[in-house]
């Protein structure tokens, strides 16, 4: 069974030949091929080569176009700081929408024309060439809360929910339409699944999430499904209070960070939601002994299986020992159809 078949199988509620393995690798992938991360994040050929190489080496079931959350923000015109060997970052001191009235002049994005968005589309195209249907190919967009924070500044967005709710609605509406079109461009380029990263949503409570964020995330996942693709939700951080809402969105895969009880995530999201995670990426995966990595995987599996995909709570950290990563692979492949 191919990696792609393995993931699709579990999403259909069928029994794969072994447990799907989908850890997020970004800086680890660049390091694996000996390239500085600045080049990995901005050159589609290096990005795709790194993903294909690390996924092949560790028998990971997918490859991803995710590099950093500043891709769309850059093409909107935000101030971005680029580093030689770290991910690009938004310069919040010079936020594009520090003045709310600037939203009226913000132009819709054209994914094929923006420098960084077009690069991500090319990553998807290149990944499809390199792995074909052997592995699931993942595109990536920012969710409304995350992208709003990149353009406005996260502290301002958190205050806007109370001080300027009409502005938040206008901004989220604008960003949702553009995010859907960016997802469409990646699906047309060959993406099988679109990841939606909405990290800033972890900082708000259930009332604000339900009123302002949920409906836009719902529009995004429904649109992705209408395109014929799968969808994955990634909200890093402590989402304990919004797990119920996340589980009702209809995403095929919901990532769970290590800050959240996976047992509670299973209870709140229901028995049919496929969960991915939530191994502590630093304390256990990078810094722990292999036996502790195995123990934490076993705990996660027992709490979330059978609708479970093996992965870390967030990105696999740079410097994670090969022996620890091998534990992920060995555990995943040891779980055959007997566990479903």
C-alpha positions in Angstrom: 0.0 0.0 0.0 1.4 3.4 -0.9 1.5 6.3 1.6 -1.3 8.1 -0.2 -3.4 5.0 -0.2 -2.7 4.4 3.5 -3.9 7.9 4.5 -6.9 7.9 2.2 -7.9 4.5 3.5 -8.1 5.6 7.1 -10.0 8.7 6.1 -12.6 6.5 4.4 -13.0 4.5 7.6 -11.3 1.5 6.1 -8.4 -0.5 7.4 -4.9 0.5 6.0 -2.0 -2.0 6.0 -0.4 0.0 8.8 -0.8 3.2 10.8 -0.4 6.4 8.6 2.6 8.6 9.5 2.3 12.4 8.9 4.8 14.4 11.0 5.3 18.0 9.8 8.9 18.4 8.6 10.2 21.8 7.6 13.5 22.9 9.0 14.3 19.2 9.5 13.8 18.6 5.8 16.1 21.5 4.8 18.8 20.2 7.1 18.4 16.7 5.8 19.5 17.8 2.3 22.1 20.3 3.7 20.3 23.5 2.5 19.9 26.7 4.5 16.3 27.3 5.4 16.1 30.7 3.7 16.6 28.9 0.4 14.2 26.1 1.3 11.5 28.6 2.0 11.9 30.6 -1.2 13.0 28.1 -3.9 10.4 25.6 -4.9 13.0 23.1 -6.2 14.9 23.0 -3.0 11.7 22.7 -0.9 10.4 19.8 -3.0 13.7 18.0 -3.0 13.9 18.3 0.8 10.4 17.0 1.3 10.8 14.1 -1.1 14.1 13.1 0.5 13.1 13.1 4.1 9.8 11.4 3.4 11.5 8.7 1.4 14.2 8.2 4.1 11.7 7.8 7.0 8.9 6.3 5.0 6.6 9.2 5.8 3.3 8.9 4.0 3.0 12.5 2.7 4.9 15.5 1.5 4.0 19.1 2.2 4.3 22.6 0.7 4.3 24.3 4.0 7.3 26.5 4.8 6.2 29.4 6.9 3.1 31.5 7.7 4.4 34.6 5.9 3.7 33.5 2.3 0.3 35.2 1.7 1.3 38.2 3.9 4.3 38.9 1.7 2.2 39.0 -1.4 -0.3 41.3 0.2 2.6 43.7 0.8 3.4 43.1 4.4 6.9 43.8 5.8 8.6 40.4 6.0 12.1 39.7 7.5 14.0 37.1 5.7 16.8 35.1 7.3 19.6 32.9 5.9 18.8 29.8 8.0 15.5 30.5 9.7 11.9 30.8 8.5 10.8 34.2 7.2 8.8 36.2 9.7 6.2 39.0 9.6 7.5 42.3 11.0 4.6 43.3 13.3 6.2 46.6 14.2 5.3 47.7 10.6 2.0 45.8 10.3 0.3 46.3 6.9 -3.0 47.0 8.5 -1.9 48.9 11.6 -4.3 51.5 10.3 -7.7 49.7 9.9 -8.7 51.9 7.0 -5.9 50.4 4.9 -8.2 47.3 4.4 -10.2 49.3 1.9 -7.2 49.6 -0.4 -6.1 45.9 0.0 -6.3 44.1 -3.4 -7.4 40.5 -3.9 -4.5 38.2 -4.5 -3.7 36.3 -7.6 -2.0 33.1 -6.5 -0.1 32.7 -9.8 1.3 36.2 -9.8 2.4 36.8 -6.2 6.1 35.9 -5.8 5.8 33.7 -2.7 2.3 32.3 -3.4 3.4 31.3 -7.0 6.5 29.6 -5.4 4.2 27.5 -3.2 2.1 26.5 -6.2 5.3 25.4 -7.9 6.3 23.4 -4.8 3.1 21.5 -5.2 3.7 20.9 -8.9 7.3 19.7 -8.2 6.2 17.5 -5.4 3.7 15.8 -7.6 6.4 15.2 -10.2 8.8 13.7 -7.6 6.4 11.5 -5.7 3.4 11.0 -8.0 0.7 9.0 -6.2 3.2 7.3 -3.9 2.6 9.8 -1.2 -0.1 12.3 -0.4 0.8 15.8 -1.6 -0.3 18.6 0.7 -0.7 22.3 -0.1 -1.1 24.9 2.6 -2.9 28.2 3.3 -3.3 30.4 6.4 -6.7 30.4 8.1 -8.5 33.7 8.7 -7.4 34.3 12.3 -3.8 33.6 11.5 -3.6 35.7 8.4 -5.4 38.6 10.1 -2.8 38.5 12.8 0.0 38.5 10.2 -1.5 41.6 8.5 -2.8 43.5 11.5 -0.6 42.3 14.4 -1.8 39.7 16.8 -2.4 42.0 19.7 -4.5 44.4 17.6 -6.6 41.5 16.3 -7.3 40.2 19.8 -8.5 43.7 20.8 -10.5 44.1 17.6 -12.8 41.3 18.5 -14.1 43.6 21.3 -13.4 47.1 19.9 -14.0 46.7 16.2 -16.1 43.6 15.5 -17.4 45.0 12.2 -13.8 45.4 11.0 -13.0 41.8 12.0 -16.0 40.6 9.9 -14.9 42.6 6.9 -11.3 41.4 7.2 -12.1 37.7 7.7 -14.5 37.9 4.8 -11.8 39.3 2.5 -9.1 36.8 3.7 -11.4 33.8 3.4 -12.2 34.5 -0.3 -8.5 34.9 -1.0 -7.5 31.8 1.0 -10.0 29.7 -0.9 -8.5 30.9 -4.3 -5.0 30.1 -3.0 -6.2 26.6 -2.1 -7.8 26.2 -5.5 -4.5 27.1 -7.3 -2.7 24.4 -5.3 -5.4 21.8 -5.9 -5.2 22.5 -9.6 -1.4 22.1 -9.3 -1.8 18.6 -7.9 -2.4 18.9 -4.1 -4.4 16.0 -2.7 -5.0 17.7 0.6 -4.9 21.4 1.8 -3.6 22.2 5.3 -5.2 25.2 6.9 -3.0 26.8 9.6 -4.9 29.0 12.0 -2.6 29.2 15.0 -3.9 32.5 16.4 -7.3 30.9 17.0 -5.8 29.0 19.9 -5.6 32.4 21.8 -9.4 33.0 21.8 -12.2 31.5 23.9 -15.1 29.4 22.6 -17.5 32.3 22.4 -15.4 34.4 20.1 -14.3 31.3 18.2 -17.9 30.2 17.6 -19.1 33.7 16.6 -16.2 35.0 14.5 -13.8 32.3 13.4 -15.7 29.0 13.0 -17.9 30.0 10.1 -15.0 31.2 8.0 -13.0 28.0 8.7 -16.2 26.1 7.8 -16.4 28.0 4.5 -12.8 27.1 3.7 -13.1 23.4 4.4 -16.4 23.1 2.4 -14.8 24.9 -0.5 -11.8 22.6 -0.5 -14.1 19.6 -0.5 -16.0 21.1 -3.4 -12.7 21.2 -5.3 -12.4 17.4 -4.8 -9.5 17.7 -2.3 -9.1 16.7 1.4 -8.6 19.2 4.2 -6.4 19.3 7.3 -6.8 21.8 10.2 -3.7 22.8 12.2 -4.2 25.1 15.1 -1.0 24.9 17.3 -1.3 25.9 20.9 -3.8 25.1 23.6 -7.2 24.6 21.9 -8.8 22.7 24.7 -11.7 25.1 24.9 -12.6 25.0 21.2 -12.1 21.3 20.5 -15.9 20.8 20.2 -16.2 23.4 17.5 -13.1 22.2 15.7 -14.6 18.7 15.6 -17.8 20.0 13.9 -16.0 21.7 11.0 -15.7 18.6 8.8 -12.0 18.6 8.3 -10.7 15.2 7.3 -7.7 15.5 9.7 -7.5 17.7 12.8 -4.0 18.1 14.3 -3.7 18.2 18.1 -0.8 20.0 19.8 1.0 18.5 22.8 -0.5 21.2 25.0 -3.9 19.5 24.6 -5.0 16.2 26.1 -5.5 13.8 23.2 -7.9 11.9 25.3 -10.1 15.0 25.7 -9.7 15.8 22.0 -11.1 12.4 21.2 -14.0 12.8 23.5 -14.9 16.4 22.4 -14.5 15.8 18.7 -16.3 12.5 18.6 -15.3 9.0 17.5 -15.3 9.6 13.7 -12.9 12.6 13.6 -9.4 11.5 12.4 -6.9 13.1 14.8 -3.1 13.6 14.2 -0.5 14.2 16.9 0.2 14.9 19.7 3.7 13.9 20.7 5.6 16.6 22.5 8.0 17.8 19.7 10.7 19.2 21.9 10.6 17.5 25.4 10.0 14.0 24.0 10.7 13.8 20.2 13.9 15.9 20.1 15.2 15.6 23.7 13.9 12.2 24.9 15.4 8.8 24.6 13.9 6.5 22.0 12.1 4.4 24.6 10.3 7.5 25.9 9.3 8.4 22.3 7.9 5.0 22.0 6.0 5.3 25.3 4.4 8.6 24.2 3.4 7.2 20.9 1.8 4.3 22.6 -0.2 6.7 24.9 -1.4 8.7 21.9 -2.4 5.6 20.0 -4.4 4.2 22.9 -6.2 7.5 23.4 -7.1 8.3 19.8 -7.1 5.1 17.7 -8.4 3.8 15.4 -9.2 7.2 13.7 -5.6 8.3 14.3 -2.6 9.4 12.3 0.8 9.4 13.9 2.6 12.8 14.1 4.2 15.2 16.5 2.2 18.0 18.2 3.7 20.5 15.8 6.7 20.7 13.5 9.5 18.1 14.0 12.2 20.3 15.6 15.6 20.9 14.0 18.2 18.6 15.5 15.8 15.7 16.3 18.0 12.6 16.4 17.5 10.0 13.7 17.0 7.3 16.2 14.0 9.1 17.6 12.5 9.7 14.2 13.0 6.0 13.4 10.8 5.2 16.3 8.0 6.9 14.6 8.4 4.9 11.5 8.9 1.6 13.2 5.9 2.1 15.4 3.7 3.1 12.5 4.7 0.1 10.4 4.3 -2.3 13.3 0.6 -1.4 13.6 -1.2 -3.5 11.0 -4.9 -4.0 10.2 -5.2 -5.9 13.5 -5.7 -2.7 15.4 -8.6 -1.3 13.4 
